[in-house]
């Protein structure tokens, strides 16, 4: 490290407490920042190996141990501020060769100046642990062999630095973009202004959400009108009562509206009309939630107003106390013999219960999923992306719960439901059906249940829009579970439309799913697979199957980009078979025709190739994919990318495909939807989100 940096470090070290040093350069500011971060973990001006590992927030200790050994220049078992800044300065401002040498030294675990196969296997095992991947020893050995053979150019049984550099230079931009976990200390965090709501005032947002904005304005206007009417009607009353009356009038309106917004059959009918296409019907669940929030607010203020009014009345009366007014019928207030206050408390208590039980306080792991296969009744017609309400009396005799249909409409004999274990009902379903699968208890991190059912397809008389059916487990499952009772019947209510209905009628559909949010997209993709199969042609001479193009197959659809983001590799197992079928069908396309569907798969637990903790593993996976033309984890031709998508980069690449009008169909968590929606607004792409 140069003398200037050492002098600046000494200035900071000698600075008295409470004295602020004026920052004169970028390096000065950076060193000041490092000093503050260092002191968060240091003990007596030194970082022990344990504290160093904590500061990096690494999952396992291998990389932290290697970093610590390389930063501890004097090998005294501690890292001081000078050694830390020397190492960080190299990683921050060093040349690509210097950074590569640091990486080589990390891989060279015994300090011999070369990397042997044992060293490389240790690194890859640590990479899999950092990425929370599940690989057996045979898989790690295979990846180690592939990567070692690629780097060991001279077949000498060891990798020297020149060999290492040559191997990485085959990947353009990798060395220059290589980052290290320790460089979280290298960048001073920029002060970000709160611009969360600024996009709501942009012209792009207003144009894209005109109908929603108009409805909000109408709602506000109605609320103001009702408030004015209630205030004028009770103008001679005290302020508490006027406030209570205003909130009460708005409560009447909102309690009606909250029900109207969930009339799914009516919404389903309106959706297909001209007016329905102009209304934000896809937002009806979102509006329902907002109205509930307003009900809670109005109820709270209404209650305060009534309590205040009781206090005022009690001061004016010698016979009534506040307690008598609020908790008895002594005030004789209300249409039914003074029951207003009593029924009001009951209603408020019920509202509190509804709010409490609506909160998703306990969330289960995303990969605990039940796969139900239900024989499809002949009268049950639906479109890709639709959902239904399911009731299983053996689980609960009264509860209906919504689930997206993950099978295609072309699958005439079966309905698929993939149900994530999340709340009380889904937990009960998971536990109930786990009785049919005795192996489920041994799966600690990933559970996959499948139940084969058969429905008779009879209509339930007291529920005209539902389908009733008896349920019987598959024979082999019944034998395994012994004397457990059968699931006698289940009821289906629906189907109901969703934004994804438009996917097959859009020029270029961009399907984005996170985790189990893939279910509506799976229905769409399976529909595409079945449609392609129906249009498949067969040569009468050689029996070769083919089709030249997809223009005649789909009336409007020209292109589909499917983006699926999952936490780990096992989540892909839910629908890997569907994606494999899709790739198989697309392989029959003429070489002159582009694929109809492009797959983009991302695994968020995996460390990116540009990060030192993941570079070895990702290079090995790239080599396997190049050699075998299939992904190591999924077996698909599409390579599973590590980390989270760069939405701006990904959507800009998709926009460059000129395939007509585009629209994004999203199903996943709210934080991700906000990020995707902002990028869609940037590229003027319509955005539709599944709301439940």
Phi and psi in degrees as a GROMACS rama.xvg file:
@    title "Ramachandran Plot"
@    xaxis  label "Phi"
@    yaxis  label "Psi"
@TYPE xy
-73.0609  161.704  UNK-2
-62.9209  -33.9474  UNK-3
-58.9377  -45.9661  UNK-4
-64.4471  -40.7364  UNK-5
-62.4775  -41.9416  UNK-6
-62.4509  -41.6244  UNK-7
-67.0137  -36.3398  UNK-8
-63.2484  -43.0894  UNK-9
-63.3274  -36.6001  UNK-10
-61.0018  -42.9164  UNK-11
-69.2637  -38.6542  UNK-12
-63.1668  -36.643  UNK-13
-88.2656  -3.69044  UNK-14
-66.8677  127.164  UNK-15
-65.541  152.852  UNK-16
-61.9691  137.733  UNK-17
86.8512  -7.44102  UNK-18
-95.7029  130.691  UNK-19
-97.403  125.533  UNK-20
-88.8959  129.914  UNK-21
-71.2178  127.688  UNK-22
-86.2512  124.474  UNK-23
-109.788  -12.4824  UNK-24
-149.555  170.227  UNK-25
-64.1333  -39.201  UNK-26
-64.4829  -37.1584  UNK-27
-60.4683  -45.9408  UNK-28
-65.169  -39.3346  UNK-29
-64.3374  -44.5787  UNK-30
-64.0706  -39.4771  UNK-31
-61.3073  -41.1121  UNK-32
-64.4772  -44.1485  UNK-33
-60.8221  -41.6141  UNK-34
-60.1411  -42.8466  UNK-35
-65.0163  -42.9504  UNK-36
-67.2202  -37.7171  UNK-37
-60.4691  -42.9507  UNK-38
-68.1629  -18.8982  UNK-39
-67.1765  -28.7793  UNK-40
-117.482  -15.0052  UNK-41
-76.1962  151.819  UNK-42
-124.887  112.169  UNK-43
58.1647  41.0405  UNK-44
76.0268  12.2965  UNK-45
-132.947  146.878  UNK-46
-104.42  117.957  UNK-47
-76.9187  169.735  UNK-48
-61.3361  -39.1505  UNK-49
-65.4512  -45.9797  UNK-50
-68.6413  -33.5093  UNK-51
-62.7731  -42.306  UNK-52
-65.3395  -40.7408  UNK-53
-63.0057  -38.3888  UNK-54
-65.8795  -27.2938  UNK-55
-85.2555  -17.9252  UNK-56
56.861  41.161  UNK-57
-86.6797  149.959  UNK-58
-68.1673  -40.406  UNK-59
-124.903  171.434  UNK-60
-94.8837  -8.07467  UNK-61
-59.5157  -54.4799  UNK-62
-67.6014  -37.0669  UNK-63
-62.4492  -39.784  UNK-64
-64.4002  -42.7157  UNK-65
-67.7874  -42.533  UNK-66
-59.5211  -45.1064  UNK-67
-61.6653  -42.6959  UNK-68
-63.2086  -37.646  UNK-69
-77.6791  -31.3451  UNK-70
-77.1455  -30.2762  UNK-71
-78.2135  79.2656  UNK-72
-63.3416  -38.1693  UNK-73
-89.9227  2.43345  UNK-74
53.5964  41.1594  UNK-75
-98.3751  6.30568  UNK-76
86.8057  5.55335  UNK-77
-141.041  156.537  UNK-78
-116.437  120.545  UNK-79
-94.7422  179.823  UNK-80
-63.8899  -35.4507  UNK-81
-66.8297  -46.5132  UNK-82
-63.7509  -37.9872  UNK-83
-63.3192  -47.3125  UNK-84
-70.3076  -34.0118  UNK-85
-59.2413  -46.7527  UNK-86
-67.0757  -43.9788  UNK-87
-67.3615  -35.3117  UNK-88
-63.6228  -37.0685  UNK-89
-65.1461  -44.1475  UNK-90
-72.2091  -26.6493  UNK-91
-84.1667  -44.0115  UNK-92
-120.096  2.45368  UNK-93
-70.4676  164.211  UNK-94
-73.8117  161.471  UNK-95
-55.0793  -36.5449  UNK-96
-66.4817  -40.367  UNK-97
-64.4637  -41.4493  UNK-98
-64.9543  -39.4196  UNK-99
-65.9545  -37.3827  UNK-100
-63.6822  -39.393  UNK-101
-61.4805  -44.503  UNK-102
-62.9988  -41.3474  UNK-103
-59.9407  -42.3179  UNK-104
-66.5836  -31.7592  UNK-105
-64.663  -43.0394  UNK-106
-69.513  -32.1427  UNK-107
-80.2197  81.5556  UNK-108
-67.7942  -27.5827  UNK-109
-99.0308  2.00787  UNK-110
68.2072  26.9178  UNK-111
-84.323  -8.22685  UNK-112
88.7443  3.97347  UNK-113
-147.791  159.439  UNK-114
-109.346  120.355  UNK-115
-96.648  176.77  UNK-116
-65.2536  -34.7832  UNK-117
-64.9522  -42.418  UNK-118
-58.7588  -45.1729  UNK-119
-66.3028  -38.8248  UNK-120
-64.8714  -39.3769  UNK-121
-60.9154  -42.2599  UNK-122
-63.9385  -45.61  UNK-123
-65.9627  -37.828  UNK-124
-61.9706  -40.1062  UNK-125
-68.4375  -35.637  UNK-126
-62.8405  -41.7662  UNK-127
-65.8963  -35.7963  UNK-128
-68.2006  -41.256  UNK-129
-63.5482  -31.3708  UNK-130
-92.2606  2.15134  UNK-131
55.1811  42.3293  UNK-132
-97.7938  159.154  UNK-133
-114.783  101.802  UNK-134
-129.25  133.901  UNK-135
-79.7156  171.145  UNK-136
-60.7782  -36.0664  UNK-137
-64.2679  -39.3583  UNK-138
-65.3336  -43.6729  UNK-139
-63.7083  -40.4893  UNK-140
-61.884  -41.6211  UNK-141
-62.695  -46.2313  UNK-142
-64.6707  -38.8199  UNK-143
-62.2046  -45.1477  UNK-144
-63.0633  -44.4371  UNK-145
-61.0343  -46.7019  UNK-146
-70.1925  -38.6716  UNK-147
-67.2287  -42.0013  UNK-148
-65.0174  -32.3696  UNK-149
-68.0896  -38.8961  UNK-150
-87.6994  -32.1044  UNK-151
-81.5377  79.0246  UNK-152
-63.3653  -39.4979  UNK-153
-91.6337  6.05531  UNK-154
53.2513  42.006  UNK-155
-91.2558  -6.71338  UNK-156
84.7511  4.67924  UNK-157
-149.464  154.024  UNK-158
-110.78  116.378  UNK-159
-88.0962  172.15  UNK-160
-61.6766  -40.7495  UNK-161
-62.1075  -40.5453  UNK-162
-63.7411  -41.9048  UNK-163
-61.7088  -44.5045  UNK-164
-65.8665  -41.6641  UNK-165
-62.2802  -40.7861  UNK-166
-64.1317  -41.0468  UNK-167
-77.1265  -26.8237  UNK-168
-69.4366  -14.3275  UNK-169
-71.0103  -11.4304  UNK-170
-111.687  96.529  UNK-171
-55.7481  134.161  UNK-172
81.7371  -10.2043  UNK-173
-66.2034  -46.4052  UNK-174
-64.9268  -43.9645  UNK-175
-66.2865  -31.0867  UNK-176
-97.2087  6.00118  UNK-177
-64.0157  129.393  UNK-178
-123.346  161.441  UNK-179
-127.524  149.973  UNK-180
-62.5151  -29.4472  UNK-181
-68.0378  -17.6928  UNK-182
-75.3811  4.25386  UNK-183
-62.35  -20.8875  UNK-184
-88.6426  -9.40267  UNK-185
-83.1251  -23.564  UNK-186
-111.326  126.647  UNK-187
-74.1975  125.625  UNK-188
-63.6135  132.671  UNK-189
-81.8977  142.576  UNK-190
-73.9306  119.605  UNK-191
-101.81  129.539  UNK-192
-77.8919  147.235  UNK-193
-76.4456  101.897  UNK-194
-116.577  28.0218  UNK-195
-59.6215  -40.339  UNK-196
-99.4081  0.791886  UNK-197
-65.5398  -33.0116  UNK-198
-68.4339  -22.1747  UNK-199
-70.1574  -15.0654  UNK-200
-101.724  2.16279  UNK-201
-78.1677  151.853  UNK-202
-65.4293  -31.9036  UNK-203
-62.4912  -46.386  UNK-204
-63.9964  -41.9648  UNK-205
-63.567  -42.5742  UNK-206
-65.2391  -38.841  UNK-207
-75.4033  -20.7297  UNK-208
-127.131  33.9909  UNK-209
-58.4703  -47.1096  UNK-210
-63.9754  -38.5775  UNK-211
-66.2868  -41.5845  UNK-212
-64.6376  -40.9094  UNK-213
-61.7034  -43.4116  UNK-214
-63.9983  -38.7599  UNK-215
-63.8097  -41.5153  UNK-216
-63.4558  -42.6734  UNK-217
-61.7651  -42.6064  UNK-218
-60.7546  -45.2809  UNK-219
-63.2626  -41.4654  UNK-220
-62.6738  -43.0332  UNK-221
-63.5346  -41.4051  UNK-222
-63.068  -41.5366  UNK-223
-65.2587  -42.2413  UNK-224
-63.3738  -44.0006  UNK-225
-64.6279  -38.8996  UNK-226
-64.6726  -43.4116  UNK-227
-64.0316  -41.7271  UNK-228
-61.5732  -45.8889  UNK-229
-65.2409  -38.7545  UNK-230
-67.1704  -44.1832  UNK-231
-66.6423  -36.4212  UNK-232
-67.118  -28.394  UNK-233
-117.615  34.0883  UNK-234
-61.4236  -27.7126  UNK-235
-86.9429  -2.45138  UNK-236
-86.4509  173.1  UNK-237
-74.0797  164.873  UNK-238
-61.1139  -36.5081  UNK-239
-62.5309  -44.2509  UNK-240
-69.1231  -38.3134  UNK-241
-60.559  -44.4362  UNK-242
-61.3503  -44.1419  UNK-243
-63.1329  -40.134  UNK-244
-67.0576  -39.8944  UNK-245
-60.5769  -47.7776  UNK-246
-67.1682  -37.0597  UNK-247
-63.3414  -41.783  UNK-248
-63.7562  -41.7014  UNK-249
-69.6936  -31.2283  UNK-250
-64.0604  -41.22  UNK-251
-57.8509  -44.992  UNK-252
-66.2521  -46.7397  UNK-253
-69.7228  -35.0374  UNK-254
-68.322  -27.2589  UNK-255
-76.3871  -44.526  UNK-256
-63.4759  -37.1475  UNK-257
-63.6096  -28.8376  UNK-258
-79.6838  -41.1164  UNK-259
-59.4093  -38.1215  UNK-260
-67.8374  -12.9365  UNK-261
-113.17  18.6174  UNK-262
-80.5572  83.3588  UNK-263
-66.5558  -38.4425  UNK-264
-64.6796  -42.3127  UNK-265
-64.2933  -42.8533  UNK-266
-63.4814  -38.1484  UNK-267
-61.3904  -39.5948  UNK-268
-70.4143  -43.1747  UNK-269
-65.6277  -31.0627  UNK-270
-57.4316  -33.9837  UNK-271
-85.4693  -1.84508  UNK-272
-93.3831  169.238  UNK-273
-63.656  -41.8456  UNK-274
-64.2305  -39.23  UNK-275
-61.7381  -31.5937  UNK-276
-70.8326  -19.8837  UNK-277
-95.9502  -13.6853  UNK-278
-93.3538  147.678  UNK-279
-80.1176  62.5091  UNK-280
-65.2688  -26.5674  UNK-281
-67.103  -13.9817  UNK-282
-99.0387  10.4062  UNK-283
-63.104  -35.13  UNK-284
-69.0804  -38.5258  UNK-285
-63.7516  -45.2417  UNK-286
-62.2429  -37.8957  UNK-287
-58.0086  -43.6172  UNK-288
-66.7902  -40.1554  UNK-289
-64.0617  -39.7894  UNK-290
-64.6354  -38.3145  UNK-291
-60.5072  -40.9635  UNK-292
-60.4421  -43.0797  UNK-293
-64.7881  -35.9266  UNK-294
-62.2572  -42.7616  UNK-295
-62.6354  -42.877  UNK-296
-64.9606  -49.3449  UNK-297
-61.1685  -39.3909  UNK-298
-63.1757  -42.9084  UNK-299
-62.6969  -47.6552  UNK-300
-68.2483  -39.158  UNK-301
-59.6952  -42.5919  UNK-302
-63.4805  -44.5135  UNK-303
-60.6842  -42.1361  UNK-304
-62.1628  -41.8906  UNK-305
-69.4987  -37.5644  UNK-306
-64.4832  -43.2219  UNK-307
-62.9266  -40.1931  UNK-308
-64.121  -39.133  UNK-309
-61.8886  -38.8431  UNK-310
-64.1664  -42.7252  UNK-311
-64.4105  -45.5641  UNK-312
-63.2855  -40.3282  UNK-313
-64.5257  -31.2167  UNK-314
-71.6938  -25.2382  UNK-315
-92.3075  -7.87562  UNK-316
-123.008  141.713  UNK-317
-92.1445  -10.3381  UNK-318
-101.056  -23.7927  UNK-319
-111.321  132.372  UNK-320
-102.948  168.748  UNK-321
-60.0773  -41.7216  UNK-322
-63.9356  -42.0014  UNK-323
-63.0763  -39.7857  UNK-324
-67.6299  -44.5799  UNK-325
-79.5414  -31.3909  UNK-326
-121.46  6.981  UNK-327
-135.78  178.482  UNK-328
-97.2942  18.6294  UNK-329
-62.5087  -31.5143  UNK-330
-75.9513  -11.449  UNK-331
53.3188  44.8749  UNK-332
-107.745  121.819  UNK-333
128.417  162.647  UNK-334
-70.767  -31.5689  UNK-335
-106.896  77.2709  UNK-336
49.5414  53.1615  UNK-337
72.6701  26.3989  UNK-338
-90.3729  2.86895  UNK-339
-58.9922  -49.4946  UNK-340
-68.5715  -40.613  UNK-341
-64.3193  -49.1001  UNK-342
-66.0298  -29.7858  UNK-343
-63.8922  -43.6234  UNK-344
-64.385  -39.2284  UNK-345
-62.6562  -44.6711  UNK-346
-63.2834  -40.5615  UNK-347
-64.6357  -40.2498  UNK-348
-63.9631  -43.1531  UNK-349
-63.6128  -38.1962  UNK-350
-63.3498  -40.867  UNK-351
-60.963  -43.1139  UNK-352
-62.3394  -43.2111  UNK-353
-60.7048  -45.1709  UNK-354
-63.5305  -44.6896  UNK-355
-62.009  -46.6977  UNK-356
-77.4227  -7.60105  UNK-357
-89.5413  -13.1537  UNK-358
-79.6451  129.879  UNK-359
-80.0253  70.362  UNK-360
-70.6032  -36.4276  UNK-361
-114.513  114.897  UNK-362
-109.578  132.305  UNK-363
-88.4702  168.197  UNK-364
-65.5701  143.919  UNK-365
-66.1564  -23.7059  UNK-366
-93.7803  7.48278  UNK-367
-90.8089  96.8639  UNK-368
-129.866  138.594  UNK-369
-104.682  129.383  UNK-370
-105.62  113.539  UNK-371
-103.779  131.596  UNK-372
-114.347  115.982  UNK-373
-117.248  130.801  UNK-374
-60.2839  129.105  UNK-375
-82.6511  123.228  UNK-376
-63.2351  148.817  UNK-377
-64.3692  -27.4239  UNK-378
-90.7273  2.34719  UNK-379
-93.7744  96.8104  UNK-380
-106.597  134.697  UNK-381
-147.582  172.006  UNK-382
-116.327  158.061  UNK-383
-55.7193  132.543  UNK-384
94.6408  -8.51636  UNK-385
-69.4026  163.64  UNK-386
-131.777  167.155  UNK-387
-138.183  170.147  UNK-388
-106.933  130.419  UNK-389
-113.366  133.734  UNK-390
-127.64  128.848  UNK-391
-119.779  105.852  UNK-392
-55.4393  -31.9012  UNK-393
-67.214  -21.9753  UNK-394
-89.5794  -50.8528  UNK-395
-156.598  127.263  UNK-396
-75.0061  -9.10603  UNK-397
-123.84  -16.4712  UNK-398
-91.0213  130.085  UNK-399
-109.077  136.287  UNK-400
-130.118  140.111  UNK-401
-83.4137  136.628  UNK-402
-143.027  139.941  UNK-403
-73.8617  138.758  UNK-404
-78.1266  121.29  UNK-405
-96.7174  -5.38427  UNK-406
-90.7772  168.204  UNK-407
-91.3837  151.261  UNK-408
-59.9175  -27.3464  UNK-409
-71.2757  -13.6244  UNK-410
-82.6704  91.1581  UNK-411
-70.6339  -23.6564  UNK-412
-102.969  -6.22316  UNK-413
-146.116  149.592  UNK-414
-118.584  135.086  UNK-415
-107.121  137.172  UNK-416
-130.614  126.959  UNK-417
-108.548  112.733  UNK-418
-113.355  115.82  UNK-419
-77.5345  134.265  UNK-420
-72.2726  110.577  UNK-421
-138.619  -48.3253  UNK-422
-117.489  -167.589  UNK-423
-61.5478  -45.7702  UNK-424
-67.4563  -46.3966  UNK-425
-67.6083  -32.2685  UNK-426
-64.2123  -42.9035  UNK-427
-64.1465  -40.8413  UNK-428
-62.4796  -44.5495  UNK-429
-61.2069  -45.9018  UNK-430
-66.4236  -39.2178  UNK-431
-63.1491  -47.4306  UNK-432
-77.9415  -20.3288  UNK-433
-63.9385  -18.6875  UNK-434
-64.0637  -25.1376  UNK-435
-83.6592  -10.0634  UNK-436
-128.314  91.2569  UNK-437
-66.0747  -14.414  UNK-438
-84.1876  -8.72213  UNK-439
-64.2295  -31.2765  UNK-440
-65.7744  -23.2537  UNK-441
-84.2366  -7.25135  UNK-442
-95.4531  103.124  UNK-443
-80.7751  -39.0222  UNK-444
-105.671  -15.3557  UNK-445
-145.635  127.824  UNK-446
-124.467  136.057  UNK-447
-138.716  112.637  UNK-448
-114.93  143.1  UNK-449
-135.853  133.563  UNK-450
-127.718  122.897  UNK-451
-93.9301  126.69  UNK-452
-126.946  162.3  UNK-453
-132.256  127.975  UNK-454
-110.137  140.478  UNK-455
-81.3925  -21.731  UNK-456
79.6104  34.6191  UNK-457
-92.9848  149.378  UNK-458
-88.1016  132.71  UNK-459
-81.1718  126.818  UNK-460
-65.7038  -39.4176  UNK-461
-89.5209  5.5248  UNK-462
-142.833  81.4682  UNK-463
-61.3482  -26.8889  UNK-464
-93.3934  10.6749  UNK-465
-111.095  161.166  UNK-466
-121.49  131.565  UNK-467
-104.839  143.181  UNK-468
-154.601  150.101  UNK-469
-84.7373  151.427  UNK-470
-123.296  132.599  UNK-471
-137.834  127.981  UNK-472
-66.3376  157.942  UNK-473
-62.39  154.196  UNK-474
-59.8101  -47.1492  UNK-475
-64.9934  -32.6308  UNK-476
-72.0662  -36.9555  UNK-477
-64.5686  -38.2659  UNK-478
-65.9403  -37.7816  UNK-479
-69.295  -36.219  UNK-480
-84.7101  -5.37681  UNK-481
72.1403  -124.738  UNK-482
-93.7649  21.7319  UNK-483
-67.9061  145.447  UNK-484
-70.8519  152.45  UNK-485
-74.6981  156.072  UNK-486
-82.8522  109.091  UNK-487
-72.3941  -37.1537  UNK-488
-159.878  159.238  UNK-489
-145.708  159.261  UNK-490
-124.224  138.673  UNK-491
-116.801  129.387  UNK-492
-117.828  119.633  UNK-493
144.308  -158.59  UNK-494
-83.1178  165.954  UNK-495
-123.99  145.291  UNK-496
-77.3946  160.785  UNK-497
-143.975  169.784  UNK-498
-57.4057  -28.4908  UNK-499
-66.8536  -12.0253  UNK-500
-56.9998  -29.0473  UNK-501
-81.7198  -6.87499  UNK-502
-59.2362  -41.8783  UNK-503
-80.3238  -5.89711  UNK-504
-111.522  20.8628  UNK-505
-113.023  141.471  UNK-506
-55.8696  -52.5231  UNK-507
-131.623  103.031  UNK-508
-92.3904  130.99  UNK-509
-111.994  105.823  UNK-510
-96.6202  119.909  UNK-511
-121.336  123.809  UNK-512
-132.726  146.96  UNK-513
-124.218  121.576  UNK-514
60.3803  -132.586  UNK-515
-71.9656  -5.62491  UNK-516
-64.2408  -0.783964  UNK-517
-75.0575  -13.0684  UNK-518
-56.6786  -46.9722  UNK-519
-66.0644  -32.874  UNK-520
-69.7556  -35.1577  UNK-521
-62.61  -39.0689  UNK-522
-62.0695  -42.6516  UNK-523
-65.3081  -46.0681  UNK-524
-65.5567  -39.7525  UNK-525
-66.3125  -34.4983  UNK-526
-63.3923  -39.7219  UNK-527
-63.3429  -43.7362  UNK-528
-59.5996  -46.6628  UNK-529
-66.6608  -36.723  UNK-530
-66.0451  -40.8747  UNK-531
-63.1078  -41.4844  UNK-532
-63.0061  -37.5768  UNK-533
-66.3189  -29.4496  UNK-534
-96.5272  8.03371  UNK-535
-68.5856  140.688  UNK-536
-110.805  150.503  UNK-537
-128.997  128.913  UNK-538
-71.1466  126.274  UNK-539
-69.0241  -18.7694  UNK-540
-89.244  -49.421  UNK-541
-110.787  -0.0564947  UNK-542
64.3365  18.1326  UNK-543
-73.8541  132.853  UNK-544
-96.6169  140.438  UNK-545
-164.914  167.432  UNK-546
-152.778  141.788  UNK-547
-78.7411  -39.5221  UNK-548
-153.729  172.867  UNK-549
-110.973  6.40804  UNK-550
-63.4445  -38.5094  UNK-551
-83.5329  -17.6719  UNK-552
-73.9951  -43.4383  UNK-553
-117.153  131.703  UNK-554
-64.05  -42.1764  UNK-555
-124.301  -34.4494  UNK-556
-63.4832  125.716  UNK-557
-113.714  -29.2959  UNK-558
-155.285  144.942  UNK-559
-133.021  128.522  UNK-560
-111.723  117.462  UNK-561
-106.038  118.955  UNK-562
-115.546  120.188  UNK-563
-124.898  119.585  UNK-564
-108.749  123.124  UNK-565
-128.015  159.006  UNK-566
-74.0082  -47.1241  UNK-567
-140.95  177.174  UNK-568
-69.4044  -25.1758  UNK-569
-73.6305  -23.344  UNK-570
-64.3386  -26.7728  UNK-571
-68.1687  -19.0123  UNK-572
-64.2335  -21.0863  UNK-573
-56.9169  -42.4109  UNK-574
-134.757  22.2401  UNK-575
-59.6745  -38.0217  UNK-576
-62.961  -34.6921  UNK-577
-66.3584  -43.6164  UNK-578
-67.5515  -34.828  UNK-579
-65.6532  -42.1103  UNK-580
-61.3241  -39.2456  UNK-581
-63.9212  -45.1005  UNK-582
-64.811  -36.5924  UNK-583
-63.8174  -44.667  UNK-584
-66.633  -39.3237  UNK-585
-70.2619  -22.3719  UNK-586
-65.7519  -19.3206  UNK-587
-83.9854  -6.59376  UNK-588
-64.7796  151.861  UNK-589
-61.6763  146.251  UNK-590
-62.6096  -18.8118  UNK-591
-83.8722  -7.20912  UNK-592
-109.481  132.056  UNK-593
-69.1774  154.534  UNK-594
-59.6551  141.393  UNK-595
-69.9642  -39.3019  UNK-596
-119.074  127.813  UNK-597
-106.085  132.471  UNK-598
-100.176  136.125  UNK-599
-131.094  104.814  UNK-600
-109.899  135.847  UNK-601
-131.479  139.035  UNK-602
-118.303  108.769  UNK-603
-71.4521  -25.393  UNK-604
-74.0123  -21.7535  UNK-605
-76.9481  136.967  UNK-606
-78.6255  137.099  UNK-607
-66.818  157.636  UNK-608
-64.9528  -29.1473  UNK-609
-75.1488  -8.52859  UNK-610
-97.7587  137.178  UNK-611
-56.7731  -35.4978  UNK-612
-69.9684  -11.3018  UNK-613
-122.84  -5.95937  UNK-614
-62.5598  -42.5801  UNK-615
-62.7107  -48.567  UNK-616
-64.6035  -45.0187  UNK-617
-67.7552  -34.7351  UNK-618
-63.6433  -42.2897  UNK-619
-63.7743  -41.6122  UNK-620
-66.0319  -36.66  UNK-621
-62.0534  -41.9618  UNK-622
-65.4318  -41.2804  UNK-623
-63.4767  -41.8205  UNK-624
-64.9339  -39.7142  UNK-625
-67.6875  -36.8297  UNK-626
-77.0169  -41.5107  UNK-627
-105.015  -5.56553  UNK-628
57.1689  33.7544  UNK-629
-153.241  154.029  UNK-630
-73.3474  142.155  UNK-631
-64.5593  -34.6958  UNK-632
-90.7768  -44.7926  UNK-633
-98.5413  -20.0808  UNK-634
77.8099  5.78538  UNK-635
-86.3549  161.044  UNK-636
-68.9435  -31.1489  UNK-637
-73.7731  129.446  UNK-638
-77.3299  130.317  UNK-639
-76.0095  120.314  UNK-640
-88.1312  140.694  UNK-641
-80.1056  151.439  UNK-642
80.7384  -171.665  UNK-643
-88.809  151.193  UNK-644
-67.443  145.677  UNK-645
-85.9755  95.0062  UNK-646
-60.3119  -38.3473  UNK-647
-62.9705  -47.5095  UNK-648
-66.4168  -44.1488  UNK-649
-65.0463  -47.0324  UNK-650
-70.7997  -30.0387  UNK-651
-65.874  -37.3151  UNK-652
-66.6933  -39.1088  UNK-653
-68.3532  -38.534  UNK-654
-61.6809  -32.7997  UNK-655
-66.5275  -17.6013  UNK-656
-78.8027  107.303  UNK-657
-84.2242  85.8614  UNK-658
-120.378  24.4454  UNK-659
98.5366  -164.987  UNK-660
-66.8634  136.111  UNK-661
-109.345  154.195  UNK-662
-153.217  137.713  UNK-663
-95.3697  131.14  UNK-664
-116.062  117.402  UNK-665
-119.208  141.32  UNK-666
-144.368  110.398  UNK-667
175.57  -168.283  UNK-668
-69.525  156.294  UNK-669
-62.4008  -44.5658  UNK-670
-56.9362  -42.0745  UNK-671
-67.69  -38.5551  UNK-672
-63.3783  -36.7561  UNK-673
-64.4641  -42.5532  UNK-674
-63.5321  -45.6974  UNK-675
-65.7358  -40.9074  UNK-676
-62.7009  -39.8635  UNK-677
-63.9722  -40.8678  UNK-678
-67.6651  -37.735  UNK-679
-61.7283  -39.6695  UNK-680
-64.4821  -35.0827  UNK-681
-63.0099  -41.959  UNK-682
-97.7428  11.569  UNK-683
57.5526  41.0252  UNK-684
-101.686  124.613  UNK-685
-57.4379  143.164  UNK-686
-125.801  128.423  UNK-687
-127.545  133.005  UNK-688
-123.528  139.424  UNK-689
-72.2624  129.967  UNK-690
-120.262  130.852  UNK-691
